[in-house]
Amino acid sequence: MLHTVEGALAAAYKRSFNPPGEVTVKLDTKTGALDVRSRIVGADGSVVVEELQSEDFKRMAAQTAKHAVLRHIHDLERDKVLRDVAEHRGELASGVVDRSEAGIVYVDLGRAEGVMPPEEQIPGEQLHPGRPVLVVILDTQHNRRQAQVRVSRAARAFVHRLLEAEVPEIKAGTVQVRAIAREPGLRTKIAVSSTEPGLDPVGACVGPKGVRHRAILSELANEHVDIVPWSEDAEALVAAALGPARAERVTIDRATRTATVLVPRGQLSLAIGRDGQNARLAAKLTGYRIDIKPSEGDDQAPAE
C-alpha cells in the first residue's frame, strides 16, 4: 500500500511540476512528511540526485494519496473476486441480463459481470435486460474497472451442467455423461452410461414422464436434445447415436474410423437430418465418420 501511494505521489508531482529526471517520493508514515527527489543521469553516466521542494505539493498530495489508496483497495477487491470466480470455472451461475452492446450480452452475476460474446450465445435467443439467465463460467477477463468473466450458453459444458443440475444420479455418480455433441440452438446429442446394474441411464436423464428432459429443453429455448445410451461396442453406439432413425446394420472399419450404416429407405432422410445435421452430430458424438445408405441399396451418394 505504501509503495502504491508513493508511486502515485511521484507521478502526480511529475505531472504538476515537470522537473528533470526521475522523481521519487518517500512518505514518513509517522509524521506525514514528504521527501521528494529527482534522479538525473548525465550523458557521461554520472548520477545527480536533487532534493525538490514539496510545500506547494502537500495539499495535492493528500488528495492524490486518498485516490491511490481507494484505487488500490478496489484492485485488491476485484482480484479477489476474480480468484474466487476462477475456482468455479466450468460451473453454472445464475444472473440477470444487464445490457447488450454491439452483440455482446452483459450479465449481472452479483460480485462479477459476465461477458457473453456472440459466439457463446444460443443463436436466435432473445436476451432482454432484466431477464434471469443461467450461464456456464468459462474464464476470467482483464478489466481495470471491474471483475469480469467470460460466460456461455452455447458451450457443451453448459448442457452438461444443466443435465447435472436436473439429474441427481449424475451428481451421485451412478449416471455418467460420456460424450456431448452440440450445434447450439438446433440440436444436441448426449451419450450416457450407468455405473449401477439395472439403472437405465437414459430413463434417469429423461425423468418421470419426461419432466427432467422438458426442463432442459425449456432452458435451451427448445433446442432438440437426444439422449442415447453409451456403449463400448462401436456398432451399438453408432446405431444409437443416429436416433431417432433406426439402423438395420452397422459395419465398422476401425483402420479408417468409418462406420457404414444401412437404414430403411423410408428413414434415410431422418438418419441424415436437415442439412446433414443428425449424421454430423452422430459422427461428433462417436468419433467415427458415418456413411449412411438405404438398406435396399440405391445409387444415392452416401451421407457423412
Helices and strands as residue ranges (DSSP letters): H 2-17, E 22-27, E 34-41, E 47-52, G 55-57, H 58-86, E 92-101, E 104-108, E 113-116, G 118-120, E 132-141, E 148-152, H 156-166, H 168-172, E 175-183, E 187-194, H 201-206, G 208-210, H 211-219, E 224-229, H 234-241, E 249-253, E 258-263, G 265-267, H 268-272, G 274-276, H 277-286, E 289-294
